[in-house]
Amino acid sequence: MRLKVPVGPEDHRQGPDDARGTLVEYGDYECPHCGRAYPIVKAIQKRLGKDLRFVFRNMPLRNAHPHAELAAEAAEAAGAQGKFWEMHDALYEHQERLERPLVVELARGLRLDPKRFEDDLDSGRFRERVERDFMGGVRSGVNGTPTFFIDGVRHDDSFDEETLAAALLGV
């Protein structure tokens, strides 16, 4: 399977656009498998440095994870204040309790404008953005999380550090 929605300027990404490899993750902040993948991706980012561009896209599996949608919208609301990656990390580091009070507490800890943040959540301002990521994943054949794409091709092998790093480096 190939990635149907190419990486673009609206994506949340870390690493240079001219990196040797691009890793796209469709993830769910409440998914325990995504929680296991989180430190693995961090290790690969550290290991590959400027040779890796990492992209995260929201794939909240609402039926299985009741707080995943809130978490995805919270990450987007934080992103609107320039703190997407900080919220992304905080959500994964607290994924066992992603109810609204924690999300608001995390926003305060990141020194986000609390009124703007809560207004964004209450209004559903980022619901469409999250849905767009989700539908792009569906079109690309994502049927669970995490799902990784390496240079536009779905990675169907293990997501342990060695396997992912080898796939990214073409070894």
mmCIF file of the C-alpha atoms, coordinates in Angstrom:
data_MODEL
# 
_entry.id   MODEL 
# 
loop_
_atom_site.group_PDB 
_atom_site.id 
_atom_site.type_symbol 
_atom_site.label_atom_id 
_atom_site.label_alt_id 
_atom_site.label_comp_id 
_atom_site.label_asym_id 
_atom_site.label_entity_id 
_atom_site.label_seq_id 
_atom_site.pdbx_PDB_ins_code 
_atom_site.Cartn_x 
_atom_site.Cartn_y 
_atom_site.Cartn_z 
_atom_site.occupancy 
_atom_site.B_iso_or_equiv 
_atom_site.pdbx_formal_charge 
_atom_site.auth_seq_id 
_atom_site.auth_comp_id 
_atom_site.auth_asym_id 
_atom_site.auth_atom_id 
_atom_site.pdbx_PDB_model_num 
ATOM 1   C CA . MET A 1 1   ? 0.000   0.000  0.000  1.00 0.00 ? 1   MET A CA 1 
ATOM 2   C CA . ARG A 1 2   ? 1.071   3.533  -0.725 1.00 0.00 ? 2   ARG A CA 1 
ATOM 3   C CA . LEU A 1 3   ? 0.429   6.765  1.120  1.00 0.00 ? 3   LEU A CA 1 
ATOM 4   C CA . LYS A 1 4   ? -2.468  8.443  -0.713 1.00 0.00 ? 4   LYS A CA 1 
ATOM 5   C CA . VAL A 1 5   ? -1.954  11.884 0.846  1.00 0.00 ? 5   VAL A CA 1 
ATOM 6   C CA . PRO A 1 6   ? 1.604   13.095 0.266  1.00 0.00 ? 6   PRO A CA 1 
ATOM 7   C CA . VAL A 1 7   ? 3.473   14.887 3.037  1.00 0.00 ? 7   VAL A CA 1 
ATOM 8   C CA . GLY A 1 8   ? 2.747   18.592 2.753  1.00 0.00 ? 8   GLY A CA 1 
ATOM 9   C CA . PRO A 1 9   ? 3.057   21.911 4.535  1.00 0.00 ? 9   PRO A CA 1 
ATOM 10  C CA . GLU A 1 10  ? 0.015   21.256 6.775  1.00 0.00 ? 10  GLU A CA 1 
ATOM 11  C CA . ASP A 1 11  ? 1.616   18.141 8.273  1.00 0.00 ? 11  ASP A CA 1 
ATOM 12  C CA . HIS A 1 12  ? 3.272   18.147 11.668 1.00 0.00 ? 12  HIS A CA 1 
ATOM 13  C CA . ARG A 1 13  ? 6.846   17.166 10.933 1.00 0.00 ? 13  ARG A CA 1 
ATOM 14  C CA . GLN A 1 14  ? 10.249  17.081 12.532 1.00 0.00 ? 14  GLN A CA 1 
ATOM 15  C CA . GLY A 1 15  ? 13.488  16.918 10.607 1.00 0.00 ? 15  GLY A CA 1 
ATOM 16  C CA . PRO A 1 16  ? 14.554  18.461 7.332  1.00 0.00 ? 16  PRO A CA 1 
ATOM 17  C CA . ASP A 1 17  ? 12.429  18.214 4.192  1.00 0.00 ? 17  ASP A CA 1 
ATOM 18  C CA . ASP A 1 18  ? 15.461  16.898 2.307  1.00 0.00 ? 18  ASP A CA 1 
ATOM 19  C CA . ALA A 1 19  ? 16.126  14.086 4.812  1.00 0.00 ? 19  ALA A CA 1 
ATOM 20  C CA . ARG A 1 20  ? 17.276  10.737 3.479  1.00 0.00 ? 20  ARG A CA 1 
ATOM 21  C CA . GLY A 1 21  ? 14.051  9.092  4.654  1.00 0.00 ? 21  GLY A CA 1 
ATOM 22  C CA . THR A 1 22  ? 10.542  10.058 5.722  1.00 0.00 ? 22  THR A CA 1 
ATOM 23  C CA . LEU A 1 23  ? 8.623   8.155  8.372  1.00 0.00 ? 23  LEU A CA 1 
ATOM 24  C CA . VAL A 1 24  ? 4.894   8.884  8.574  1.00 0.00 ? 24  VAL A CA 1 
ATOM 25  C CA . GLU A 1 25  ? 2.955   7.572  11.555 1.00 0.00 ? 25  GLU A CA 1 
ATOM 26  C CA . TYR A 1 26  ? -0.804  7.336  11.771 1.00 0.00 ? 26  TYR A CA 1 
ATOM 27  C CA . GLY A 1 27  ? -1.288  7.253  15.519 1.00 0.00 ? 27  GLY A CA 1 
ATOM 28  C CA . ASP A 1 28  ? -3.858  7.299  18.301 1.00 0.00 ? 28  ASP A CA 1 
ATOM 29  C CA . TYR A 1 29  ? -2.805  8.885  21.594 1.00 0.00 ? 29  TYR A CA 1 
ATOM 30  C CA . GLU A 1 30  ? -4.776  6.376  23.670 1.00 0.00 ? 30  GLU A CA 1 
ATOM 31  C CA . CYS A 1 31  ? -3.623  3.263  21.782 1.00 0.00 ? 31  CYS A CA 1 
ATOM 32  C CA . PRO A 1 32  ? -1.270  1.121  23.907 1.00 0.00 ? 32  PRO A CA 1 
ATOM 33  C CA . HIS A 1 33  ? 0.611   -0.037 20.782 1.00 0.00 ? 33  HIS A CA 1 
ATOM 34  C CA . CYS A 1 34  ? 1.197   3.607  19.820 1.00 0.00 ? 34  CYS A CA 1 
ATOM 35  C CA . GLY A 1 35  ? 2.388   4.176  23.376 1.00 0.00 ? 35  GLY A CA 1 
ATOM 36  C CA . ARG A 1 36  ? 4.946   1.397  22.857 1.00 0.00 ? 36  ARG A CA 1 
ATOM 37  C CA . ALA A 1 37  ? 5.969   2.898  19.503 1.00 0.00 ? 37  ALA A CA 1 
ATOM 38  C CA . TYR A 1 38  ? 6.448   6.405  20.930 1.00 0.00 ? 38  TYR A CA 1 
ATOM 39  C CA . PRO A 1 39  ? 9.885   5.827  22.579 1.00 0.00 ? 39  PRO A CA 1 
ATOM 40  C CA . ILE A 1 40  ? 10.973  3.710  19.594 1.00 0.00 ? 40  ILE A CA 1 
ATOM 41  C CA . VAL A 1 41  ? 10.299  6.591  17.203 1.00 0.00 ? 41  VAL A CA 1 
ATOM 42  C CA . LYS A 1 42  ? 12.146  8.940  19.570 1.00 0.00 ? 42  LYS A CA 1 
ATOM 43  C CA . ALA A 1 43  ? 15.153  6.586  19.581 1.00 0.00 ? 43  ALA A CA 1 
ATOM 44  C CA . ILE A 1 44  ? 15.139  6.351  15.785 1.00 0.00 ? 44  ILE A CA 1 
ATOM 45  C CA . GLN A 1 45  ? 14.929  10.133 15.500 1.00 0.00 ? 45  GLN A CA 1 
ATOM 46  C CA . LYS A 1 46  ? 17.941  10.468 17.779 1.00 0.00 ? 46  LYS A CA 1 
ATOM 47  C CA . ARG A 1 47  ? 19.815  7.726  15.933 1.00 0.00 ? 47  ARG A CA 1 
ATOM 48  C CA . LEU A 1 48  ? 19.174  9.047  12.396 1.00 0.00 ? 48  LEU A CA 1 
ATOM 49  C CA . GLY A 1 49  ? 19.223  12.772 13.190 1.00 0.00 ? 49  GLY A CA 1 
ATOM 50  C CA . LYS A 1 50  ? 19.028  14.918 10.071 1.00 0.00 ? 50  LYS A CA 1 
ATOM 51  C CA . ASP A 1 51  ? 18.661  11.799 7.896  1.00 0.00 ? 51  ASP A CA 1 
ATOM 52  C CA . LEU A 1 52  ? 15.046  11.446 9.093  1.00 0.00 ? 52  LEU A CA 1 
ATOM 53  C CA . ARG A 1 53  ? 11.900  13.473 8.602  1.00 0.00 ? 53  ARG A CA 1 
ATOM 54  C CA . PHE A 1 54  ? 9.121   12.297 10.934 1.00 0.00 ? 54  PHE A CA 1 
ATOM 55  C CA . VAL A 1 55  ? 5.470   13.111 10.281 1.00 0.00 ? 55  VAL A CA 1 
ATOM 56  C CA . PHE A 1 56  ? 2.609   12.438 12.683 1.00 0.00 ? 56  PHE A CA 1 
ATOM 57  C CA . ARG A 1 57  ? -1.009  12.169 11.563 1.00 0.00 ? 57  ARG A CA 1 
ATOM 58  C CA . ASN A 1 58  ? -4.050  11.677 13.764 1.00 0.00 ? 58  ASN A CA 1 
ATOM 59  C CA . MET A 1 59  ? -5.880  8.368  13.591 1.00 0.00 ? 59  MET A CA 1 
ATOM 60  C CA . PRO A 1 60  ? -8.146  8.318  16.668 1.00 0.00 ? 60  PRO A CA 1 
ATOM 61  C CA . LEU A 1 61  ? -9.875  4.947  16.882 1.00 0.00 ? 61  LEU A CA 1 
ATOM 62  C CA . ARG A 1 62  ? -12.941 6.357  18.598 1.00 0.00 ? 62  ARG A CA 1 
ATOM 63  C CA . ASN A 1 63  ? -14.739 3.051  19.144 1.00 0.00 ? 63  ASN A CA 1 
ATOM 64  C CA . ALA A 1 64  ? -11.814 1.460  20.963 1.00 0.00 ? 64  ALA A CA 1 
ATOM 65  C CA . HIS A 1 65  ? -10.355 4.543  22.647 1.00 0.00 ? 65  HIS A CA 1 
ATOM 66  C CA . PRO A 1 66  ? -12.943 6.979  24.032 1.00 0.00 ? 66  PRO A CA 1 
ATOM 67  C CA . HIS A 1 67  ? -10.455 9.800  24.727 1.00 0.00 ? 67  HIS A CA 1 
ATOM 68  C CA . ALA A 1 68  ? -8.483  9.564  21.473 1.00 0.00 ? 68  ALA A CA 1 
ATOM 69  C CA . GLU A 1 69  ? -10.509 12.237 19.662 1.00 0.00 ? 69  GLU A CA 1 
ATOM 70  C CA . LEU A 1 70  ? -10.139 14.712 22.552 1.00 0.00 ? 70  LEU A CA 1 
ATOM 71  C CA . ALA A 1 71  ? -6.401  14.039 22.663 1.00 0.00 ? 71  ALA A CA 1 
ATOM 72  C CA . ALA A 1 72  ? -6.001  14.551 18.904 1.00 0.00 ? 72  ALA A CA 1 
ATOM 73  C CA . GLU A 1 73  ? -7.941  17.817 19.034 1.00 0.00 ? 73  GLU A CA 1 
ATOM 74  C CA . ALA A 1 74  ? -5.881  18.915 22.052 1.00 0.00 ? 74  ALA A CA 1 
ATOM 75  C CA . ALA A 1 75  ? -2.656  18.289 20.112 1.00 0.00 ? 75  ALA A CA 1 
ATOM 76  C CA . GLU A 1 76  ? -4.007  20.369 17.234 1.00 0.00 ? 76  GLU A CA 1 
ATOM 77  C CA . ALA A 1 77  ? -5.144  23.147 19.597 1.00 0.00 ? 77  ALA A CA 1 
ATOM 78  C CA . ALA A 1 78  ? -1.655  23.184 21.111 1.00 0.00 ? 78  ALA A CA 1 
ATOM 79  C CA . GLY A 1 79  ? -0.229  23.249 17.591 1.00 0.00 ? 79  GLY A CA 1 
ATOM 80  C CA . ALA A 1 80  ? -2.207  26.407 16.876 1.00 0.00 ? 80  ALA A CA 1 
ATOM 81  C CA . GLN A 1 81  ? -0.191  27.971 19.705 1.00 0.00 ? 81  GLN A CA 1 
ATOM 82  C CA . GLY A 1 82  ? 3.114   26.578 18.428 1.00 0.00 ? 82  GLY A CA 1 
ATOM 83  C CA . LYS A 1 83  ? 3.344   23.609 20.796 1.00 0.00 ? 83  LYS A CA 1 
ATOM 84  C CA . PHE A 1 84  ? 2.119   20.582 18.829 1.00 0.00 ? 84  PHE A CA 1 
ATOM 85  C CA . TRP A 1 85  ? 5.159   18.393 19.526 1.00 0.00 ? 85  TRP A CA 1 
ATOM 86  C CA . GLU A 1 86  ? 5.263   19.293 23.205 1.00 0.00 ? 86  GLU A CA 1 
ATOM 87  C CA . MET A 1 87  ? 1.597   18.293 23.566 1.00 0.00 ? 87  MET A CA 1 
ATOM 88  C CA . HIS A 1 88  ? 2.125   15.183 21.405 1.00 0.00 ? 88  HIS A CA 1 
ATOM 89  C CA . ASP A 1 89  ? 4.843   14.022 23.779 1.00 0.00 ? 89  ASP A CA 1 
ATOM 90  C CA . ALA A 1 90  ? 2.893   14.924 26.926 1.00 0.00 ? 90  ALA A CA 1 
ATOM 91  C CA . LEU A 1 91  ? -0.186  13.035 25.700 1.00 0.00 ? 91  LEU A CA 1 
ATOM 92  C CA . TYR A 1 92  ? 1.823   9.878  25.063 1.00 0.00 ? 92  TYR A CA 1 
ATOM 93  C CA . GLU A 1 93  ? 3.586   10.211 28.392 1.00 0.00 ? 93  GLU A CA 1 
ATOM 94  C CA . HIS A 1 94  ? 0.200   10.380 30.170 1.00 0.00 ? 94  HIS A CA 1 
ATOM 95  C CA . GLN A 1 95  ? -1.868  8.196  27.864 1.00 0.00 ? 95  GLN A CA 1 
ATOM 96  C CA . GLU A 1 96  ? -3.383  6.162  30.678 1.00 0.00 ? 96  GLU A CA 1 
ATOM 97  C CA . ARG A 1 97  ? -5.543  9.128  31.792 1.00 0.00 ? 97  ARG A CA 1 
ATOM 98  C CA . LEU A 1 98  ? -6.472  11.329 28.848 1.00 0.00 ? 98  LEU A CA 1 
ATOM 99  C CA . GLU A 1 99  ? -9.650  12.836 30.264 1.00 0.00 ? 99  GLU A CA 1 
ATOM 100 C CA . ARG A 1 100 ? -10.386 16.537 29.844 1.00 0.00 ? 100 ARG A CA 1 
ATOM 101 C CA . PRO A 1 101 ? -8.943  17.678 33.237 1.00 0.00 ? 101 PRO A CA 1 
ATOM 102 C CA . LEU A 1 102 ? -5.540  16.171 32.402 1.00 0.00 ? 102 LEU A CA 1 
ATOM 103 C CA . VAL A 1 103 ? -5.505  17.640 28.901 1.00 0.00 ? 103 VAL A CA 1 
ATOM 104 C CA . VAL A 1 104 ? -6.239  21.095 30.334 1.00 0.00 ? 104 VAL A CA 1 
ATOM 105 C CA . GLU A 1 105 ? -3.539  20.583 32.975 1.00 0.00 ? 105 GLU A CA 1 
ATOM 106 C CA . LEU A 1 106 ? -1.030  19.636 30.272 1.00 0.00 ? 106 LEU A CA 1 
ATOM 107 C CA . ALA A 1 107 ? -1.938  22.770 28.311 1.00 0.00 ? 107 ALA A CA 1 
ATOM 108 C CA . ARG A 1 108 ? -1.313  24.896 31.390 1.00 0.00 ? 108 ARG A CA 1 
ATOM 109 C CA . GLY A 1 109 ? 2.012   23.142 31.947 1.00 0.00 ? 109 GLY A CA 1 
ATOM 110 C CA . LEU A 1 110 ? 2.983   24.043 28.379 1.00 0.00 ? 110 LEU A CA 1 
ATOM 111 C CA . ARG A 1 111 ? 2.032   27.670 29.107 1.00 0.00 ? 111 ARG A CA 1 
ATOM 112 C CA . LEU A 1 112 ? -0.658  27.739 26.441 1.00 0.00 ? 112 LEU A CA 1 
ATOM 113 C CA . ASP A 1 113 ? -3.322  30.429 26.569 1.00 0.00 ? 113 ASP A CA 1 
ATOM 114 C CA . PRO A 1 114 ? -5.858  28.457 28.643 1.00 0.00 ? 114 PRO A CA 1 
ATOM 115 C CA . LYS A 1 115 ? -8.957  30.295 27.441 1.00 0.00 ? 115 LYS A CA 1 
ATOM 116 C CA . ARG A 1 116 ? -8.006  29.942 23.782 1.00 0.00 ? 116 ARG A CA 1 
ATOM 117 C CA . PHE A 1 117 ? -7.129  26.276 24.294 1.00 0.00 ? 117 PHE A CA 1 
ATOM 118 C CA . GLU A 1 118 ? -10.424 25.438 26.007 1.00 0.00 ? 118 GLU A CA 1 
ATOM 119 C CA . ASP A 1 119 ? -12.402 27.512 23.496 1.00 0.00 ? 119 ASP A CA 1 
ATOM 120 C CA . ASP A 1 120 ? -10.752 25.554 20.687 1.00 0.00 ? 120 ASP A CA 1 
ATOM 121 C CA . LEU A 1 121 ? -11.730 22.266 22.330 1.00 0.00 ? 121 LEU A CA 1 
ATOM 122 C CA . ASP A 1 122 ? -15.284 23.410 23.113 1.00 0.00 ? 122 ASP A CA 1 
ATOM 123 C CA . SER A 1 123 ? -15.906 24.717 19.602 1.00 0.00 ? 123 SER A CA 1 
ATOM 124 C CA . GLY A 1 124 ? -14.532 21.629 17.847 1.00 0.00 ? 124 GLY A CA 1 
ATOM 125 C CA . ARG A 1 125 ? -12.285 23.959 15.836 1.00 0.00 ? 125 ARG A CA 1 
ATOM 126 C CA . PHE A 1 126 ? -9.868  21.148 14.958 1.00 0.00 ? 126 PHE A CA 1 
ATOM 127 C CA . ARG A 1 127 ? -12.359 18.301 14.503 1.00 0.00 ? 127 ARG A CA 1 
ATOM 128 C CA . GLU A 1 128 ? -12.246 18.681 10.714 1.00 0.00 ? 128 GLU A CA 1 
ATOM 129 C CA . ARG A 1 129 ? -8.436  18.627 10.709 1.00 0.00 ? 129 ARG A CA 1 
ATOM 130 C CA . VAL A 1 130 ? -8.404  15.412 12.752 1.00 0.00 ? 130 VAL A CA 1 
ATOM 131 C CA . GLU A 1 131 ? -11.043 13.889 10.461 1.00 0.00 ? 131 GLU A CA 1 
ATOM 132 C CA . ARG A 1 132 ? -8.990  14.842 7.375  1.00 0.00 ? 132 ARG A CA 1 
ATOM 133 C CA . ASP A 1 133 ? -5.964  13.004 8.813  1.00 0.00 ? 133 ASP A CA 1 
ATOM 134 C CA . PHE A 1 134 ? -8.179  10.041 9.684  1.00 0.00 ? 134 PHE A CA 1 
ATOM 135 C CA . MET A 1 135 ? -9.738  9.800  6.223  1.00 0.00 ? 135 MET A CA 1 
ATOM 136 C CA . GLY A 1 136 ? -6.326  10.124 4.567  1.00 0.00 ? 136 GLY A CA 1 
ATOM 137 C CA . GLY A 1 137 ? -5.277  7.130  6.636  1.00 0.00 ? 137 GLY A CA 1 
ATOM 138 C CA . VAL A 1 138 ? -8.357  5.153  5.602  1.00 0.00 ? 138 VAL A CA 1 
ATOM 139 C CA . ARG A 1 139 ? -7.652  5.957  1.931  1.00 0.00 ? 139 ARG A CA 1 
ATOM 140 C CA . SER A 1 140 ? -4.066  4.778  2.441  1.00 0.00 ? 140 SER A CA 1 
ATOM 141 C CA . GLY A 1 141 ? -5.172  1.423  3.853  1.00 0.00 ? 141 GLY A CA 1 
ATOM 142 C CA . VAL A 1 142 ? -4.610  2.156  7.542  1.00 0.00 ? 142 VAL A CA 1 
ATOM 143 C CA . ASN A 1 143 ? -6.703  -0.281 9.559  1.00 0.00 ? 143 ASN A CA 1 
ATOM 144 C CA . GLY A 1 144 ? -5.006  -0.064 12.949 1.00 0.00 ? 144 GLY A CA 1 
ATOM 145 C CA . THR A 1 145 ? -2.551  1.996  14.920 1.00 0.00 ? 145 THR A CA 1 
ATOM 146 C CA . PRO A 1 146 ? 0.237   2.644  14.768 1.00 0.00 ? 146 PRO A CA 1 
ATOM 147 C CA . THR A 1 147 ? 0.660   2.358  11.030 1.00 0.00 ? 147 THR A CA 1 
ATOM 148 C CA . PHE A 1 148 ? 3.914   3.557  9.536  1.00 0.00 ? 148 PHE A CA 1 
ATOM 149 C CA . PHE A 1 149 ? 4.813   4.568  6.005  1.00 0.00 ? 149 PHE A CA 1 
ATOM 150 C CA . ILE A 1 150 ? 8.427   4.790  4.924  1.00 0.00 ? 150 ILE A CA 1 
ATOM 151 C CA . ASP A 1 151 ? 8.992   7.038  1.934  1.00 0.00 ? 151 ASP A CA 1 
ATOM 152 C CA . GLY A 1 152 ? 5.342   6.639  0.996  1.00 0.00 ? 152 GLY A CA 1 
ATOM 153 C CA . VAL A 1 153 ? 5.121   2.846  1.288  1.00 0.00 ? 153 VAL A CA 1 
ATOM 154 C CA . ARG A 1 154 ? 3.304   1.146  4.158  1.00 0.00 ? 154 ARG A CA 1 
ATOM 155 C CA . HIS A 1 155 ? 5.676   -0.629 6.523  1.00 0.00 ? 155 HIS A CA 1 
ATOM 156 C CA . ASP A 1 156 ? 4.043   -3.963 7.311  1.00 0.00 ? 156 ASP A CA 1 
ATOM 157 C CA . ASP A 1 157 ? 6.944   -5.400 9.293  1.00 0.00 ? 157 ASP A CA 1 
ATOM 158 C CA . SER A 1 158 ? 7.622   -5.007 13.012 1.00 0.00 ? 158 SER A CA 1 
ATOM 159 C CA . PHE A 1 159 ? 8.018   -1.505 14.409 1.00 0.00 ? 159 PHE A CA 1 
ATOM 160 C CA . ASP A 1 160 ? 10.869  -2.409 16.746 1.00 0.00 ? 160 ASP A CA 1 
ATOM 161 C CA . GLU A 1 161 ? 13.807  -0.019 16.563 1.00 0.00 ? 161 GLU A CA 1 
ATOM 162 C CA . GLU A 1 162 ? 16.175  -2.214 14.548 1.00 0.00 ? 162 GLU A CA 1 
ATOM 163 C CA . THR A 1 163 ? 13.586  -3.203 11.947 1.00 0.00 ? 163 THR A CA 1 
ATOM 164 C CA . LEU A 1 164 ? 12.303  0.340  11.450 1.00 0.00 ? 164 LEU A CA 1 
ATOM 165 C CA . ALA A 1 165 ? 15.792  1.841  11.310 1.00 0.00 ? 165 ALA A CA 1 
ATOM 166 C CA . ALA A 1 166 ? 16.937  -0.760 8.783  1.00 0.00 ? 166 ALA A CA 1 
ATOM 167 C CA . ALA A 1 167 ? 13.892  -0.104 6.613  1.00 0.00 ? 167 ALA A CA 1 
ATOM 168 C CA . LEU A 1 168 ? 14.496  3.638  6.761  1.00 0.00 ? 168 LEU A CA 1 
ATOM 169 C CA . LEU A 1 169 ? 18.125  3.228  5.799  1.00 0.00 ? 169 LEU A CA 1 
ATOM 170 C CA . GLY A 1 170 ? 17.329  0.754  3.055  1.00 0.00 ? 170 GLY A CA 1 
ATOM 171 C CA . VAL A 1 171 ? 19.526  -1.919 4.622  1.00 0.00 ? 171 VAL A CA 1 
# 
